[in-house]
Structure formats: C-alpha cells, structure tokens
C-alpha cells in the first residue's frame, strides 16, 4: 500500500512533444495537477511552444535537461511519437527518469516510447486499440484493460483513457479518498451519448472507417517494432 | 435534423482566459478538432500565453477582435470566469458571436459567462454541480443532465462533461456516424475506477470535503448572480 501521507511534496512531470495528442497529456493533467502537495512540470527539449497533432499549442515549463528527478513521469502518445522512437535524448530521458521514479504512466501510444526505452520488457501493458499488436515487439504482454497497473508501470488505452489512468495514479500516490475527491471536483461521471468508444462496441462501419484512416500509421509502427526487436537502436 | 454534408468548412472557436480550467477547453478540443472539414481557433484578447488555474499554459491563435464569425463558440469555465462576468470585451464577444453562430457550447461554469451575456434567459441549462444554484439568477431553468441541448445552446456539467458535450455538438454538426468515428478514434469508452463523479454517487465525506473547499467561490458566484438579476451591468 503506497503511503497516503501528504507530507512530502511530489513532483509530477509530463512530457510533451510536437505531434502529441494533447488530450493524452491534458486529461491526466486535469487530475494529477490536483494531487495535494504536489507540483506538475510540463517538459520538453526546449522552452518553445509545442504544437499538438490538431494544432493546439502548449508551453513547456522546464527542459528535459533541467528536469529534476520526478516521482511520476507521464508519457503521452499521438502521431508525433513515431519520430521519437530513436531519439536518444528523449528515450534516454524516459529511461533515466524511470530508474528513479515511483511510477511511469503512459497514455495511448506513449506506451511505445516506453517500449523504446526498454520499460515494457516482461510487463503487462496496453495502448490505443489500433496499436495493440505493436506492443509484443517491445517485450510486453498485451492487455486490453483500459488501465493496466504492473508494478511501477501504468499504461492506458487510447487518448481519453488517460483520465481513468490518472485517477488510478492519484489513488496510488495519495489514497482512494483523495482520488475520489479529485473525481468529484472534475465531475468525472461520464455519460457518452453513443457506445462507439471501443472496437468491441462501435458499429462495424465506424470501425472500418477509423481503421482505414489509421492503417498506414499502424503499419509504420509495426515496422518500427520489428526493427527494435531485431536489435534495439538505443 | 441538421445537415450532415461536409461541403462547407466549419469554423469552431474556443475562448480561453487566465484561470480557466484547461480541461473545459481541451476536452472539447479533442473531439471538435476532429470534425471533418473544419478548423479550430483558440481565442483570447491577446496572443500571449494564457495560464490555466493549475498552471498549464496555452497559446491563443487569434484575438477576439480578429476572430471571424464562428459556427460554434466554445465557452469554458474555471475560477477565472469570475473576473470576466462584467468584462465588456469578453461578454460582448460572446453575445455578438452567439447572434451569428449555429451553436454556443458552454462547459462547466462557462455557462455563467453565457448568462452574463444574456444567453440563458428562458433556456434550460446546466453547469458544474457546485454552481447549479447560480443559474436561475441568469434566467435559466436548471437541469441536472450532464449535457443539455436547448436549441442553439448546449451546456454541460463540470469540467470532464465537456467531452460528452463535444460529441453531442459533433453529432449536431456532422451527424451521428461522424461523432461515433470521433468517439472510437479518441477511445472514449470511460471506465472510472471509482463512482465518485457526482454528488449523487460520491461518498458523503468526499462530497463534504469538496464542497468545503469550493464554498467561498460558490458564495461569490451567487452574489454576482444576485447583482446581475437586480440590474444587469452589461
């Protein structure tokens, strides 16, 4: 049982990068920035604005080089993940922070960045439903749960799953009551107007349309996984 | 039934402001930035970064003065809403855009800004559960539904309710199938680990703790509502 004391200030850091899906980051920020006696640092290589895959611009607080050791490292995904899989600065940052952090928390295809850092070897993990087949190349056992906790590694499904994951992380950090207070504050009582949020529940034609649009990216992610498995570049 | 053609490009604009809750904005951005043949503009008085109530910094794309007529105006809330209730630039912007927009879409206490602009008179509306009692001062009939559609006005509950609302807006703009494709893409199949997201489901001590922390702000919002009702300043 993790300590629920609020005595020690926690430092939570979230990686951002060009082409991230901002929701992978902002969903968890909503919950984790409310953890009592903590600070949240938004991190990237430089301090210039970072543009998400649909154009929203976020500002980092601190560079990767200047970041302190984090208690929690949030690793979002999104199309821009692809370009970072062999980026030694980013992958080393994830690996080094993971060595000292209490938790590494990936959302969506942020799991693949954790994979490139070697963090998925022998772990149960998940990612966006369209990229699940990529995980085994990084040594993970695939789970289709929305939030997967394997020791210090928390991985979640796609994009909006980061909110579910962040409440789990809040509970691990400060206990269930604190996480419930955050949930009530952010009114997280979801009522989707459709039941199309997963491949299992979406109408067949909806699934086909979304798969068709993401197939090329999925194929490239699979190819990168095969290259990694054949001999990691980092 | 709204048109589902994708022929005309839609312009969706989201207001941001100091002290907003970024999730009120970024949750809807996640869904609405994916509406086919549309563009999304992030709007504020100036082009400098805007800091959310927990420290995340977002960059506007366009000033209020230079914004084109929008098809959809997103109005988020958060503590910073309080300081804008008599801000003539902001309230006039909301009122003028509303006159030409297909939809005005408020999240959380963004509804109170819509109230200050006169948009709630005679309408069914909702807001964050802690601020529901404020709505009648602006002429609204209170609803406790998570997403309330009253003609061209869509209002939602607190913070994370914006995601549910945005899928509703996407369906109104482009039809149910498009909204379902967005839902699947963003993997919106929520599974909260606790059932504490509304006053009706949260444990009593959790509700008491969160209410205690927000009571002073709620009292000030009620006071502002009484002043508005006594004689609108705008």
Interface residues (C-beta under 8 A of the other chain):
Chain A: X21 X22 X23 X26 X27 X29 X30 X33 X34 X40 X42 X49 X54 X55 X56 X57 X58 X59 X61 X108 X128 X129 X146 X147 X157 X158 X159 X160 X161 X163 X164 X167 X168 X171 X176 X177 X179 X180 X181 X183 X184 X185 X186 X187 X188 X189 X190 X191 X192 X193 X194 X196 X197 X198 X199 X201 X202 X203 X205 X206 X207 X209 X210 X213 X214
Chain B: X21 X22 X23 X26 X27 X29 X30 X33 X34 X40 X42 X49 X54 X55 X56 X57 X58 X59 X61 X108 X128 X129 X146 X147 X157 X158 X159 X160 X161 X163 X164 X167 X168 X171 X176 X177 X179 X180 X181 X183 X184 X185 X186 X187 X188 X189 X190 X191 X192 X193 X194 X196 X197 X198 X199 X201 X202 X203 X205 X206 X207 X209 X210 X213 X214
